[in-house]
Amino acid sequence: MARQDVANHQIRTFRFPLIEDTISFQRAYFNRKLQEGKIRPEESQKWYREARNNHQKCQPSIQQSLKFEPLGALIHGILRECTRQEKITDPPDTLTYDRLRMERLQEDVQDIIYLHICVHVFKGFIHQHFSDRELPPGAYKTLQWRIITIVENDNSGSRSESWRVQIEAVAMEITRAAYVECGLKHYTILDDDFESTTRYLRRAFAPESYGILANKLHTKLEQMTFTHASIFQERSPLQISEAQKHWQQSRLDKNPWQADAEDVARRVAHIAVLHWNVWAELVYLGGEGEDIVAGEATVQDENGSKEDSVFSRV
């Protein structure tokens, strides 16, 4: 037990300097990997150019400064990966090291979209069969919790696959919940009701319908992420980490089991700001890095000299 106490004490002692040194350490480490040819920048540069082109096409609807635009393009690209229905399989080399975090974000995004569909079907079923009626907010929370429990108990290869595999169980739960909320909890669920709910879910879970909702959520998440990223870029890695820690602790008092857009946006902003500080000048910006990233803060380069960078404080 004494050894464990010592180890825990050392972890607590070194946690802060390790987090604070994240950017400079990773930048030096990955620079060596690039020099040794172990990381290929071409595919990552291509991915970023595509993300930036797509971002600039939709930029007029999003308020941001010119200095923020390069980071905004990275956020756009990361969110595009996380809002896909299919599993993330081949990210560029620069994002390989954030892949696990992105996969978890993708699962949460998928839960948000699929649960939105389920609530919509639930409301539609009640409206069609039992006319309009106000349901208590707890009814929706209980339904979503029961559905998530069904999906999480599935062992398929991806979250989206779990939703599709469990579609009949989800349809049964929606139909059952509608019966209960309308005072029919002792009635046997009719085959026609169950089958119609299942058919509706299959159509809504199809790539075309899912894609429409994913695009809408992408736009919403992008604006929310920009807000958090603009704050995070003024903070150090340790300050961001502590802010995120407090945020997660506050969520424990609400619904820690249920994904929400605010939490996703904060986590994407966290990833993007740190990622940008590591990879912007190494890979993404190439020769234009000095013009775009030049700015307010100062960082220590590998030779110990000072250089300006608007994002260097994170």
Secondary structure as GFF3:
##gff-version 3
##sequence-region A 1 314
A	DSSP	alpha_helix	2	20	.	.	.	ID=ss1
A	DSSP	alpha_helix	22	35	.	.	.	ID=ss2
A	DSSP	alpha_helix	41	58	.	.	.	ID=ss3
A	DSSP	three_ten_helix	59	61	.	.	.	ID=ss4
A	DSSP	alpha_helix	69	82	.	.	.	ID=ss5
A	DSSP	alpha_helix	93	96	.	.	.	ID=ss6
A	DSSP	alpha_helix	99	130	.	.	.	ID=ss7
A	DSSP	alpha_helix	137	152	.	.	.	ID=ss8
A	DSSP	alpha_helix	159	165	.	.	.	ID=ss9
A	DSSP	alpha_helix	167	181	.	.	.	ID=ss10
A	DSSP	alpha_helix	191	205	.	.	.	ID=ss11
A	DSSP	alpha_helix	207	232	.	.	.	ID=ss12
A	DSSP	alpha_helix	237	251	.	.	.	ID=ss13
A	DSSP	alpha_helix	261	279	.	.	.	ID=ss14
A	DSSP	pi_helix	280	284	.	.	.	ID=ss15
A	DSSP	three_ten_helix	286	288	.	.	.	ID=ss16
A	DSSP	alpha_helix	289	293	.	.	.	ID=ss17
A	DSSP	beta_strand	297	300	.	.	.	ID=ss18
A	DSSP	beta_strand	306	309	.	.	.	ID=ss19
###
